[in-house]
Amino acid sequence: MWPVEISSKRPVPRFREVVQPTKKEIRDPRFESLSGKFSETGFRKAYGFLFDEVLPAEKESLKQELTKAKREGGDAKELEDNFSRVERLLKEDQKNQAKKDREREIRKKQLDQIKQGKKPFFLKKSEEKKIELMGKFEELKEKGNLDAYITKKRKKNAAKDRRFMPYRRPVQNERKR
């Protein structure tokens, strides 16, 4: 077999690749197994200061800037968006913390029952939802917003029922008999 030769009739390429460059691999740590598994408790320990100190301070400064911008008549759209974003993050964090506390309490009760010699009992998803709803109602009752919440929910359900209610179509040429 003859050695492979390059044809002399074709012009030599100006920039000839002698060594092929290695392809730069971009990794997303969220989906890469090399970065390990996500631990919510570890994340909370490492970045808890954000929710405890940084975000509340940012919320206060944004609130002051927003009131100042509204007084001066400036454009406050971006400030309002940032303020609502920070507020939403803080509310979501409070909700998650309350949920974690409830779960911790339930787990503690289960462990106490096991120590007493009883069989372990695990709640169904529906029971967990009921307990969560009861907690929400208690919270709304403390704030005094329970009536408003219930009326809003009732209106929403009534609108949903009306949407699926069958209705009689009007007849175009209805004869009298």
VMD Tcl script that builds the backbone (N, CA, C; Angstrom):
set m [mol new atoms 531]
animate dup $m
set s [atomselect $m all]
$s set {name element resname resid chain x y z} {
  {N N MET 1 A 0.841 -1.173 0.000}
  {CA C MET 1 A 0.000 0.000 0.000}
  {C C MET 1 A 0.893 1.245 0.000}
  {N N TRP 2 A 0.531 2.190 -0.815}
  {CA C TRP 2 A 1.324 3.407 -0.952}
  {C C TRP 2 A 0.967 4.423 0.123}
  {N N PRO 3 A 1.930 5.251 0.476}
  {CA C PRO 3 A 1.627 6.279 1.485}
  {C C PRO 3 A 0.658 7.317 0.921}
  {N N VAL 4 A -0.165 7.862 1.853}
  {CA C VAL 4 A -1.153 8.861 1.433}
  {C C VAL 4 A -0.421 10.162 1.148}
  {N N GLU 5 A -0.677 10.698 -0.035}
  {CA C GLU 5 A -0.023 11.947 -0.420}
  {C C GLU 5 A -1.074 12.990 -0.740}
  {N N ILE 6 A -0.732 14.237 -0.489}
  {CA C ILE 6 A -1.641 15.335 -0.807}
  {C C ILE 6 A -1.375 15.750 -2.245}
  {N N SER 7 A -2.453 15.995 -2.960}
  {CA C SER 7 A -2.323 16.367 -4.357}
  {C C SER 7 A -1.609 17.706 -4.481}
  {N N SER 8 A -0.731 17.808 -5.438}
  {CA C SER 8 A 0.023 19.050 -5.646}
  {C C SER 8 A -0.765 20.039 -6.493}
  {N N LYS 9 A -1.891 19.594 -7.042}
  {CA C LYS 9 A -2.653 20.470 -7.916}
  {C C LYS 9 A -3.562 21.417 -7.122}
  {N N ARG 10 A -3.829 21.073 -5.861}
  {CA C ARG 10 A -4.648 21.959 -5.030}
  {C C ARG 10 A -3.738 22.920 -4.285}
  {N N PRO 11 A -4.177 24.182 -4.132}
  {CA C PRO 11 A -3.328 25.132 -3.396}
  {C C PRO 11 A -3.257 24.764 -1.911}
  {N N VAL 12 A -2.122 25.067 -1.339}
  {CA C VAL 12 A -1.906 24.767 0.079}
  {C C VAL 12 A -2.742 25.752 0.906}
  {N N PRO 13 A -3.470 25.235 1.902}
  {CA C PRO 13 A -4.273 26.157 2.725}
  {C C PRO 13 A -3.368 27.093 3.538}
  {N N ARG 14 A -3.793 28.309 3.637}
  {CA C ARG 14 A -2.985 29.327 4.291}
  {C C ARG 14 A -2.820 29.031 5.792}
  {N N PHE 15 A -3.951 28.738 6.456}
  {CA C PHE 15 A -3.900 28.442 7.892}
  {C C PHE 15 A -4.149 26.954 8.065}
  {N N ARG 16 A -3.097 26.235 8.208}
  {CA C ARG 16 A -3.200 24.792 8.303}
  {C C ARG 16 A -3.219 24.385 9.770}
  {N N GLU 17 A -4.193 23.563 10.146}
  {CA C GLU 17 A -4.288 23.117 11.531}
  {C C GLU 17 A -3.367 21.931 11.738}
  {N N VAL 18 A -2.295 22.168 12.481}
  {CA C VAL 18 A -1.344 21.108 12.751}
  {C C VAL 18 A -1.873 20.257 13.906}
  {N N VAL 19 A -2.256 20.919 15.000}
  {CA C VAL 19 A -2.812 20.218 16.158}
  {C C VAL 19 A -4.242 20.713 16.342}
  {N N GLN 20 A -5.150 19.791 16.428}
  {CA C GLN 20 A -6.553 20.181 16.609}
  {C C GLN 20 A -6.764 20.677 18.030}
  {N N PRO 21 A -7.374 21.860 18.177}
  {CA C PRO 21 A -7.601 22.378 19.535}
  {C C PRO 21 A -8.673 21.541 20.246}
  {N N THR 22 A -8.484 21.367 21.545}
  {CA C THR 22 A -9.485 20.605 22.297}
  {C C THR 22 A -10.739 21.448 22.446}
  {N N LYS 23 A -11.853 20.798 22.300}
  {CA C LYS 23 A -13.131 21.500 22.377}
  {C C LYS 23 A -13.396 21.906 23.824}
  {N N LYS 24 A -13.703 23.182 24.027}
  {CA C LYS 24 A -13.975 23.671 25.363}
  {C C LYS 24 A -15.357 23.191 25.772}
  {N N GLU 25 A -15.402 22.412 26.842}
  {CA C GLU 25 A -16.664 21.833 27.281}
  {C C GLU 25 A -17.293 22.734 28.342}
  {N N ILE 26 A -18.524 23.136 28.090}
  {CA C ILE 26 A -19.237 23.989 29.030}
  {C C ILE 26 A -20.148 23.113 29.873}
  {N N ARG 27 A -20.002 23.239 31.173}
  {CA C ARG 27 A -20.808 22.410 32.078}
  {C C ARG 27 A -21.731 23.283 32.900}
  {N N ASP 28 A -22.947 22.799 33.073}
  {CA C ASP 28 A -23.907 23.474 33.935}
  {C C ASP 28 A -23.930 22.709 35.252}
  {N N PRO 29 A -23.504 23.329 36.348}
  {CA C PRO 29 A -23.409 22.595 37.613}
  {C C PRO 29 A -24.749 22.090 38.143}
  {N N ARG 30 A -25.846 22.665 37.657}
  {CA C ARG 30 A -27.157 22.200 38.136}
  {C C ARG 30 A -27.452 20.785 37.676}
  {N N PHE 31 A -26.953 20.422 36.495}
  {CA C PHE 31 A -27.286 19.128 35.915}
  {C C PHE 31 A -26.076 18.189 35.828}
  {N N GLU 32 A -24.954 18.611 36.356}
  {CA C GLU 32 A -23.737 17.819 36.268}
  {C C GLU 32 A -23.546 17.006 37.536}
  {N N SER 33 A -23.266 15.716 37.366}
  {CA C SER 33 A -23.084 14.849 38.533}
  {C C SER 33 A -21.755 15.121 39.233}
  {N N LEU 34 A -20.811 15.752 38.533}
  {CA C LEU 34 A -19.511 16.053 39.123}
  {C C LEU 34 A -19.627 17.032 40.288}
  {N N SER 35 A -20.636 17.907 40.237}
  {CA C SER 35 A -20.769 18.900 41.301}
  {C C SER 35 A -21.472 18.361 42.530}
  {N N GLY 36 A -21.922 17.124 42.502}
  {CA C GLY 36 A -22.592 16.539 43.659}
  {C C GLY 36 A -24.079 16.814 43.631}
  {N N LYS 37 A -24.754 16.331 44.658}
  {CA C LYS 37 A -26.201 16.517 44.726}
  {C C LYS 37 A -26.524 17.780 45.508}
  {N N PHE 38 A -27.669 18.365 45.187}
  {CA C PHE 38 A -28.104 19.586 45.847}
  {C C PHE 38 A -28.640 19.264 47.230}
  {N N SER 39 A -28.110 19.954 48.212}
  {CA C SER 39 A -28.572 19.792 49.586}
  {C C SER 39 A -29.182 21.112 50.029}
  {N N GLU 40 A -30.490 21.080 50.276}
  {CA C GLU 40 A -31.184 22.316 50.634}
  {C C GLU 40 A -30.709 22.844 51.989}
  {N N THR 41 A -30.454 21.917 52.916}
  {CA C THR 41 A -29.972 22.357 54.230}
  {C C THR 41 A -28.573 22.974 54.121}
  {N N GLY 42 A -27.728 22.370 53.289}
  {CA C GLY 42 A -26.387 22.918 53.070}
  {C C GLY 42 A -26.451 24.287 52.424}
  {N N PHE 43 A -27.350 24.421 51.456}
  {CA C PHE 43 A -27.531 25.711 50.781}
  {C C PHE 43 A -27.997 26.762 51.777}
  {N N ARG 44 A -28.934 26.348 52.633}
  {CA C ARG 44 A -29.492 27.280 53.627}
  {C C ARG 44 A -28.412 27.723 54.617}
  {N N LYS 45 A -27.544 26.780 55.015}
  {CA C LYS 45 A -26.473 27.129 55.946}
  {C C LYS 45 A -25.474 28.071 55.294}
  {N N ALA 46 A -25.161 27.812 54.025}
  {CA C ALA 46 A -24.150 28.616 53.333}
  {C C ALA 46 A -24.668 30.002 52.948}
  {N N TYR 47 A -25.934 30.060 52.506}
  {CA C TYR 47 A -26.465 31.321 51.982}
  {C C TYR 47 A -27.646 31.851 52.786}
  {N N GLY 48 A -27.773 31.440 54.034}
  {CA C GLY 48 A -28.867 31.910 54.885}
  {C C GLY 48 A -28.804 33.400 55.145}
  {N N PHE 49 A -27.593 33.950 55.143}
  {CA C PHE 49 A -27.445 35.382 55.397}
  {C C PHE 49 A -28.167 36.227 54.351}
  {N N LEU 50 A -28.337 35.690 53.138}
  {CA C LEU 50 A -29.040 36.444 52.090}
  {C C LEU 50 A -30.478 36.733 52.501}
  {N N PHE 51 A -31.141 35.706 53.042}
  {CA C PHE 51 A -32.546 35.863 53.409}
  {C C PHE 51 A -32.709 36.546 54.762}
  {N N ASP 52 A -31.668 36.467 55.615}
  {CA C ASP 52 A -31.772 37.046 56.949}
  {C C ASP 52 A -31.328 38.504 57.000}
  {N N GLU 53 A -30.321 38.868 56.206}
  {CA C GLU 53 A -29.745 40.211 56.309}
  {C C GLU 53 A -29.827 41.011 55.009}
  {N N VAL 54 A -29.350 40.415 53.923}
  {CA C VAL 54 A -29.171 41.173 52.677}
  {C C VAL 54 A -30.502 41.584 52.053}
  {N N LEU 55 A -31.417 40.609 51.856}
  {CA C LEU 55 A -32.687 40.926 51.196}
  {C C LEU 55 A -33.559 41.905 51.997}
  {N N PRO 56 A -33.697 41.760 53.326}
  {CA C PRO 56 A -34.476 42.773 54.056}
  {C C PRO 56 A -33.880 44.176 53.958}
  {N N ALA 57 A -32.546 44.270 53.992}
  {CA C ALA 57 A -31.898 45.582 53.852}
  {C C ALA 57 A -32.150 46.154 52.463}
  {N N GLU 58 A -32.080 45.286 51.458}
  {CA C GLU 58 A -32.339 45.722 50.074}
  {C C GLU 58 A -33.782 46.177 49.920}
  {N N LYS 59 A -34.689 45.471 50.586}
  {CA C LYS 59 A -36.117 45.825 50.525}
  {C C LYS 59 A -36.335 47.222 51.101}
  {N N GLU 60 A -35.709 47.502 52.238}
  {CA C GLU 60 A -35.862 48.818 52.869}
  {C C GLU 60 A -35.289 49.926 51.986}
  {N N SER 61 A -34.111 49.697 51.422}
  {CA C SER 61 A -33.503 50.727 50.567}
  {C C SER 61 A -34.340 50.959 49.313}
  {N N LEU 62 A -34.873 49.871 48.733}
  {CA C LEU 62 A -35.730 50.019 47.554}
  {C C LEU 62 A -37.013 50.771 47.901}
  {N N LYS 63 A -37.545 50.509 49.088}
  {CA C LYS 63 A -38.763 51.191 49.530}
  {C C LYS 63 A -38.518 52.699 49.640}
  {N N GLN 64 A -37.370 53.075 50.204}
  {CA C GLN 64 A -37.025 54.492 50.332}
  {C C GLN 64 A -36.830 55.135 48.965}
  {N N GLU 65 A -36.121 54.435 48.075}
  {CA C GLU 65 A -35.902 54.970 46.726}
  {C C GLU 65 A -37.220 55.111 45.976}
  {N N LEU 66 A -38.115 54.153 46.183}
  {CA C LEU 66 A -39.410 54.167 45.504}
  {C C LEU 66 A -40.249 55.356 45.955}
  {N N THR 67 A -40.303 55.583 47.260}
  {CA C THR 67 A -41.082 56.731 47.766}
  {C C THR 67 A -40.474 58.044 47.281}
  {N N LYS 68 A -39.141 58.100 47.226}
  {CA C LYS 68 A -38.456 59.304 46.742}
  {C C LYS 68 A -38.769 59.534 45.261}
  {N N ALA 69 A -38.733 58.462 44.472}
  {CA C ALA 69 A -39.009 58.580 43.035}
  {C C ALA 69 A -40.467 58.981 42.788}
  {N N LYS 70 A -41.376 58.459 43.607}
  {CA C LYS 70 A -42.791 58.815 43.437}
  {C C LYS 70 A -43.040 60.272 43.803}
  {N N ARG 71 A -42.349 60.762 44.847}
  {CA C ARG 71 A -42.502 62.165 45.247}
  {C C ARG 71 A -41.982 63.093 44.159}
  {N N GLU 72 A -40.869 62.713 43.545}
  {CA C GLU 72 A -40.267 63.560 42.516}
  {C C GLU 72 A -40.928 63.382 41.157}
  {N N GLY 73 A -41.763 62.367 41.029}
  {CA C GLY 73 A -42.466 62.141 39.771}
  {C C GLY 73 A -41.618 61.457 38.728}
  {N N GLY 74 A -40.584 60.765 39.150}
  {CA C GLY 74 A -39.691 60.063 38.227}
  {C C GLY 74 A -40.263 58.725 37.803}
  {N N ASP 75 A -39.500 58.042 36.957}
  {CA C ASP 75 A -39.920 56.731 36.476}
  {C C ASP 75 A -39.602 55.685 37.547}
  {N N ALA 76 A -40.644 55.100 38.111}
  {CA C ALA 76 A -40.450 54.168 39.228}
  {C C ALA 76 A -40.798 52.735 38.843}
  {N N LYS 77 A -40.980 52.463 37.559}
  {CA C LYS 77 A -41.396 51.128 37.120}
  {C C LYS 77 A -40.350 50.065 37.485}
  {N N GLU 78 A -39.107 50.346 37.184}
  {CA C GLU 78 A -38.040 49.379 37.460}
  {C C GLU 78 A -37.868 49.167 38.963}
  {N N LEU 79 A -37.968 50.265 39.723}
  {CA C LEU 79 A -37.860 50.156 41.180}
  {C C LEU 79 A -39.004 49.318 41.757}
  {N N GLU 80 A -40.207 49.523 41.224}
  {CA C GLU 80 A -41.365 48.734 41.680}
  {C C GLU 80 A -41.168 47.251 41.388}
  {N N ASP 81 A -40.642 46.957 40.199}
  {CA C ASP 81 A -40.385 45.561 39.832}
  {C C ASP 81 A -39.371 44.915 40.774}
  {N N ASN 82 A -38.296 45.629 41.055}
  {CA C ASN 82 A -37.267 45.103 41.957}
  {C C ASN 82 A -37.812 44.918 43.368}
  {N N PHE 83 A -38.602 45.896 43.817}
  {CA C PHE 83 A -39.187 45.816 45.154}
  {C C PHE 83 A -40.122 44.614 45.267}
  {N N SER 84 A -40.969 44.421 44.261}
  {CA C SER 84 A -41.908 43.288 44.302}
  {C C SER 84 A -41.155 41.960 44.220}
  {N N ARG 85 A -40.048 41.929 43.471}
  {CA C ARG 85 A -39.242 40.706 43.367}
  {C C ARG 85 A -38.646 40.336 44.729}
  {N N VAL 86 A -38.070 41.321 45.404}
  {CA C VAL 86 A -37.458 41.077 46.709}
  {C C VAL 86 A -38.528 40.663 47.724}
  {N N GLU 87 A -39.668 41.347 47.671}
  {CA C GLU 87 A -40.773 41.029 48.586}
  {C C GLU 87 A -41.260 39.599 48.363}
  {N N ARG 88 A -41.380 39.218 47.100}
  {CA C ARG 88 A -41.836 37.870 46.754}
  {C C ARG 88 A -40.841 36.814 47.252}
  {N N LEU 89 A -39.541 37.090 47.077}
  {CA C LEU 89 A -38.517 36.160 47.551}
  {C C LEU 89 A -38.596 35.966 49.066}
  {N N LEU 90 A -38.786 37.061 49.785}
  {CA C LEU 90 A -38.861 36.972 51.247}
  {C C LEU 90 A -40.114 36.210 51.698}
  {N N LYS 91 A -41.244 36.472 51.038}
  {CA C LYS 91 A -42.480 35.762 51.388}
  {C C LYS 91 A -42.345 34.273 51.105}
  {N N GLU 92 A -41.769 33.955 49.961}
  {CA C GLU 92 A -41.578 32.556 49.576}
  {C C GLU 92 A -40.665 31.847 50.577}
  {N N ASP 93 A -39.623 32.547 51.016}
  {CA C ASP 93 A -38.714 31.960 51.993}
  {C C ASP 93 A -39.426 31.714 53.329}
  {N N GLN 94 A -40.251 32.665 53.759}
  {CA C GLN 94 A -41.009 32.481 55.001}
  {C C GLN 94 A -41.945 31.287 54.894}
  {N N LYS 95 A -42.591 31.164 53.738}
  {CA C LYS 95 A -43.518 30.051 53.515}
  {C C LYS 95 A -42.769 28.715 53.554}
  {N N ASN 96 A -41.602 28.678 52.903}
  {CA C ASN 96 A -40.799 27.449 52.901}
  {C C ASN 96 A -40.318 27.099 54.308}
  {N N GLN 97 A -39.928 28.116 55.072}
  {CA C GLN 97 A -39.472 27.865 56.441}
  {C C GLN 97 A -40.600 27.316 57.304}
  {N N ALA 98 A -41.808 27.870 57.138}
  {CA C ALA 98 A -42.957 27.387 57.908}
  {C C ALA 98 A -43.261 25.938 57.543}
  {N N LYS 99 A -43.167 25.624 56.250}
  {CA C LYS 99 A -43.421 24.254 55.798}
  {C C LYS 99 A -42.382 23.299 56.383}
  {N N LYS 100 A -41.113 23.717 56.362}
  {CA C LYS 100 A -40.046 22.884 56.919}
  {C C LYS 100 A -40.268 22.659 58.422}
  {N N ASP 101 A -40.702 23.711 59.123}
  {CA C ASP 101 A -40.961 23.579 60.555}
  {C C ASP 101 A -42.078 22.577 60.820}
  {N N ARG 102 A -43.142 22.646 60.009}
  {CA C ARG 102 A -44.260 21.694 60.159}
  {C C ARG 102 A -43.782 20.266 59.911}
  {N N GLU 103 A -42.991 20.079 58.847}
  {CA C GLU 103 A -42.471 18.748 58.529}
  {C C GLU 103 A -41.569 18.231 59.656}
  {N N ARG 104 A -40.732 19.113 60.207}
  {CA C ARG 104 A -39.842 18.737 61.294}
  {C C ARG 104 A -40.644 18.308 62.528}
  {N N GLU 105 A -41.716 19.042 62.787}
  {CA C GLU 105 A -42.572 18.733 63.932}
  {C C GLU 105 A -43.247 17.368 63.763}
  {N N ILE 106 A -43.758 17.116 62.565}
  {CA C ILE 106 A -44.418 15.832 62.282}
  {C C ILE 106 A -43.410 14.694 62.414}
  {N N ARG 107 A -42.197 14.890 61.873}
  {CA C ARG 107 A -41.162 13.867 61.946}
  {C C ARG 107 A -40.778 13.580 63.403}
  {N N LYS 108 A -40.730 14.639 64.212}
  {CA C LYS 108 A -40.383 14.486 65.619}
  {C C LYS 108 A -41.455 13.659 66.340}
  {N N LYS 109 A -42.732 13.932 66.037}
  {CA C LYS 109 A -43.829 13.169 66.639}
  {C C LYS 109 A -43.729 11.692 66.252}
  {N N GLN 110 A -43.429 11.450 64.971}
  {CA C GLN 110 A -43.305 10.068 64.497}
  {C C GLN 110 A -42.175 9.341 65.217}
  {N N LEU 111 A -41.039 10.008 65.395}
  {CA C LEU 111 A -39.911 9.395 66.095}
  {C C LEU 111 A -40.248 9.104 67.556}
  {N N ASP 112 A -40.993 10.017 68.189}
  {CA C ASP 112 A -41.412 9.792 69.572}
  {C C ASP 112 A -42.321 8.572 69.674}
  {N N GLN 113 A -43.228 8.425 68.708}
  {CA C GLN 113 A -44.135 7.270 68.713}
  {C C GLN 113 A -43.360 5.972 68.507}
  {N N ILE 114 A -42.347 6.014 67.643}
  {CA C ILE 114 A -41.530 4.817 67.393}
  {C C ILE 114 A -40.763 4.445 68.663}
  {N N LYS 115 A -40.246 5.457 69.375}
  {CA C LYS 115 A -39.509 5.196 70.609}
  {C C LYS 115 A -40.415 4.574 71.677}
  {N N GLN 116 A -41.699 4.922 71.640}
  {CA C GLN 116 A -42.655 4.366 72.602}
  {C C GLN 116 A -43.051 2.937 72.244}
  {N N GLY 117 A -42.648 2.488 71.067}
  {CA C GLY 117 A -42.911 1.108 70.669}
  {C C GLY 117 A -44.049 0.966 69.676}
  {N N LYS 118 A -44.628 2.081 69.222}
  {CA C LYS 118 A -45.724 2.013 68.256}
  {C C LYS 118 A -45.164 1.879 66.841}
  {N N LYS 119 A -46.036 1.408 65.954}
  {CA C LYS 119 A -45.620 1.290 64.549}
  {C C LYS 119 A -45.548 2.678 63.926}
  {N N PRO 120 A -44.614 2.853 62.994}
  {CA C PRO 120 A -44.529 4.172 62.339}
  {C C PRO 120 A -45.765 4.446 61.495}
  {N N PHE 121 A -46.244 5.693 61.551}
  {CA C PHE 121 A -47.437 6.097 60.821}
  {C C PHE 121 A -47.076 7.300 59.969}
  {N N PHE 122 A -47.298 7.176 58.670}
  {CA C PHE 122 A -46.967 8.263 57.755}
  {C C PHE 122 A -48.243 8.845 57.173}
  {N N LEU 123 A -48.296 10.163 57.152}
  {CA C LEU 123 A -49.482 10.851 56.642}
  {C C LEU 123 A -49.583 10.722 55.129}
  {N N LYS 124 A -50.840 10.689 54.656}
  {CA C LYS 124 A -51.068 10.715 53.210}
  {C C LYS 124 A -50.891 12.147 52.722}
  {N N LYS 125 A -50.734 12.283 51.404}
  {CA C LYS 125 A -50.577 13.613 50.813}
  {C C LYS 125 A -51.790 14.487 51.113}
  {N N SER 126 A -52.994 13.882 51.055}
  {CA C SER 126 A -54.216 14.647 51.302}
  {C C SER 126 A -54.246 15.167 52.734}
  {N N GLU 127 A -53.782 14.338 53.683}
  {CA C GLU 127 A -53.744 14.766 55.091}
  {C C GLU 127 A -52.729 15.898 55.273}
  {N N GLU 128 A -51.589 15.792 54.584}
  {CA C GLU 128 A -50.588 16.854 54.659}
  {C C GLU 128 A -51.158 18.167 54.124}
  {N N LYS 129 A -51.915 18.076 53.029}
  {CA C LYS 129 A -52.525 19.279 52.447}
  {C C LYS 129 A -53.534 19.887 53.400}
  {N N LYS 130 A -54.317 19.029 54.086}
  {CA C LYS 130 A -55.299 19.531 55.059}
  {C C LYS 130 A -54.606 20.277 56.197}
  {N N ILE 131 A -53.520 19.699 56.692}
  {CA C ILE 131 A -52.781 20.337 57.782}
  {C C ILE 131 A -52.210 21.680 57.318}
  {N N GLU 132 A -51.707 21.702 56.090}
  {CA C GLU 132 A -51.155 22.939 55.527}
  {C C GLU 132 A -52.243 24.001 55.382}
  {N N LEU 133 A -53.421 23.574 54.933}
  {CA C LEU 133 A -54.542 24.497 54.767}
  {C C LEU 133 A -55.007 25.037 56.117}
  {N N MET 134 A -55.014 24.162 57.121}
  {CA C MET 134 A -55.403 24.603 58.472}
  {C C MET 134 A -54.418 25.664 58.975}
  {N N GLY 135 A -53.129 25.442 58.728}
  {CA C GLY 135 A -52.114 26.414 59.124}
  {C C GLY 135 A -52.320 27.745 58.425}
  {N N LYS 136 A -52.679 27.677 57.144}
  {CA C LYS 136 A -52.919 28.897 56.368}
  {C C LYS 136 A -54.127 29.654 56.918}
  {N N PHE 137 A -55.198 28.913 57.262}
  {CA C PHE 137 A -56.393 29.539 57.819}
  {C C PHE 137 A -56.087 30.198 59.169}
  {N N GLU 138 A -55.296 29.512 59.985}
  {CA C GLU 138 A -54.920 30.082 61.292}
  {C C GLU 138 A -54.144 31.380 61.102}
  {N N GLU 139 A -53.226 31.370 60.142}
  {CA C GLU 139 A -52.413 32.557 59.859}
  {C C GLU 139 A -53.291 33.709 59.368}
  {N N LEU 140 A -54.233 33.388 58.472}
  {CA C LEU 140 A -55.135 34.422 57.958}
  {C C LEU 140 A -56.044 34.956 59.061}
  {N N LYS 141 A -56.445 34.084 59.969}
  {CA C LYS 141 A -57.309 34.486 61.081}
  {C C LYS 141 A -56.573 35.461 61.990}
  {N N GLU 142 A -55.295 35.186 62.251}
  {CA C GLU 142 A -54.485 36.067 63.093}
  {C C GLU 142 A -54.339 37.449 62.462}
  {N N LYS 143 A -54.155 37.470 61.146}
  {CA C LYS 143 A -53.995 38.747 60.440}
  {C C LYS 143 A -55.331 39.462 60.252}
  {N N GLY 144 A -56.436 38.701 60.301}
  {CA C GLY 144 A -57.757 39.299 60.095}
  {C C GLY 144 A -58.170 39.329 58.637}
  {N N ASN 145 A -57.537 38.519 57.814}
  {CA C ASN 145 A -57.836 38.497 56.382}
  {C C ASN 145 A -58.629 37.264 55.972}
  {N N LEU 146 A -59.120 36.501 56.925}
  {CA C LEU 146 A -59.787 35.244 56.609}
  {C C LEU 146 A -61.074 35.460 55.814}
  {N N ASP 147 A -61.887 36.435 56.223}
  {CA C ASP 147 A -63.161 36.686 55.527}
  {C C ASP 147 A -62.929 37.101 54.082}
  {N N ALA 148 A -61.955 37.986 53.875}
  {CA C ALA 148 A -61.652 38.442 52.515}
  {C C ALA 148 A -61.173 37.279 51.656}
  {N N TYR 149 A -60.341 36.408 52.245}
  {CA C TYR 149 A -59.822 35.251 51.515}
  {C C TYR 149 A -60.954 34.310 51.121}
  {N N ILE 150 A -61.863 34.046 52.054}
  {CA C ILE 150 A -62.967 33.119 51.786}
  {C C ILE 150 A -63.910 33.675 50.725}
  {N N THR 151 A -64.238 34.970 50.790}
  {CA C THR 151 A -65.128 35.553 49.773}
  {C C THR 151 A -64.470 35.522 48.397}
  {N N LYS 152 A -63.172 35.801 48.357}
  {CA C LYS 152 A -62.445 35.768 47.080}
  {C C LYS 152 A -62.463 34.358 46.495}
  {N N LYS 153 A -62.220 33.367 47.352}
  {CA C LYS 153 A -62.224 31.966 46.919}
  {C C LYS 153 A -63.610 31.568 46.433}
  {N N ARG 154 A -64.658 32.017 47.143}
  {CA C ARG 154 A -66.035 31.692 46.767}
  {C C ARG 154 A -66.377 32.264 45.383}
  {N N LYS 155 A -65.966 33.516 45.158}
  {CA C LYS 155 A -66.213 34.146 43.852}
  {C C LYS 155 A -65.506 33.392 42.730}
  {N N LYS 156 A -64.269 32.989 43.007}
  {CA C LYS 156 A -63.485 32.262 42.004}
  {C C LYS 156 A -64.155 30.938 41.654}
  {N N ASN 157 A -64.606 30.213 42.672}
  {CA C ASN 157 A -65.278 28.932 42.435}
  {C C ASN 157 A -66.602 29.121 41.704}
  {N N ALA 158 A -67.340 30.189 42.035}
  {CA C ALA 158 A -68.615 30.461 41.368}
  {C C ALA 158 A -68.379 30.762 39.889}
  {N N ALA 159 A -67.344 31.517 39.585}
  {CA C ALA 159 A -67.021 31.835 38.190}
  {C C ALA 159 A -66.655 30.567 37.434}
  {N N LYS 160 A -65.914 29.670 38.105}
  {CA C LYS 160 A -65.524 28.416 37.480}
  {C C LYS 160 A -66.764 27.557 37.205}
  {N N ASP 161 A -67.688 27.528 38.167}
  {CA C ASP 161 A -68.920 26.753 37.986}
  {C C ASP 161 A -69.750 27.310 36.838}
  {N N ARG 162 A -69.828 28.638 36.754}
  {CA C ARG 162 A -70.608 29.268 35.678}
  {C C ARG 162 A -70.036 28.948 34.308}
  {N N ARG 163 A -68.722 28.843 34.228}
  {CA C ARG 163 A -68.074 28.582 32.951}
  {C C ARG 163 A -68.472 27.210 32.404}
  {N N PHE 164 A -68.630 26.249 33.291}
  {CA C PHE 164 A -68.955 24.894 32.848}
  {C C PHE 164 A -70.453 24.583 32.910}
  {N N MET 165 A -71.267 25.577 33.227}
  {CA C MET 165 A -72.707 25.386 33.306}
  {C C MET 165 A -73.279 25.301 31.888}
  {N N PRO 166 A -74.099 24.281 31.601}
  {CA C PRO 166 A -74.698 24.209 30.264}
  {C C PRO 166 A -75.765 25.299 30.114}
  {N N TYR 167 A -75.872 25.818 28.919}
  {CA C TYR 167 A -76.878 26.848 28.680}
  {C C TYR 167 A -77.621 26.537 27.394}
  {N N ARG 168 A -78.828 27.073 27.278}
  {CA C ARG 168 A -79.661 26.843 26.110}
  {C C ARG 168 A -79.366 27.905 25.070}
  {N N ARG 169 A -79.108 27.463 23.860}
  {CA C ARG 169 A -78.831 28.412 22.797}
  {C C ARG 169 A -80.140 29.026 22.309}
  {N N PRO 170 A -80.108 30.313 22.012}
  {CA C PRO 170 A -81.329 30.930 21.485}
  {C C PRO 170 A -81.596 30.439 20.059}
  {N N VAL 171 A -82.844 30.122 19.796}
  {CA C VAL 171 A -83.233 29.636 18.473}
  {C C VAL 171 A -83.564 30.849 17.610}
  {N N GLN 172 A -83.063 30.863 16.350}
  {CA C GLN 172 A -83.236 32.007 15.459}
  {C C GLN 172 A -84.689 32.169 15.020}
  {N N ASN 173 A -85.237 31.163 14.376}
  {CA C ASN 173 A -86.597 31.256 13.831}
  {C C ASN 173 A -87.522 30.336 14.632}
  {N N GLU 174 A -87.880 30.796 15.770}
  {CA C GLU 174 A -88.756 29.972 16.603}
  {C C GLU 174 A -90.212 30.311 16.253}
  {N N ARG 175 A -90.968 29.282 15.860}
  {CA C ARG 175 A -92.371 29.494 15.507}
  {C C ARG 175 A -93.253 29.389 16.726}
  {N N LYS 176 A -94.326 30.164 16.695}
  {CA C LYS 176 A -95.289 30.062 17.781}
  {C C LYS 176 A -96.263 28.969 17.476}
  {N N ARG 177 A -96.618 28.197 18.461}
  {CA C ARG 177 A -97.568 27.105 18.236}
  {C C ARG 177 A -98.875 27.356 18.860}
}
mol reanalyze $m
mol bondsrecalc $m
mol representation Tube
mol addrep $m
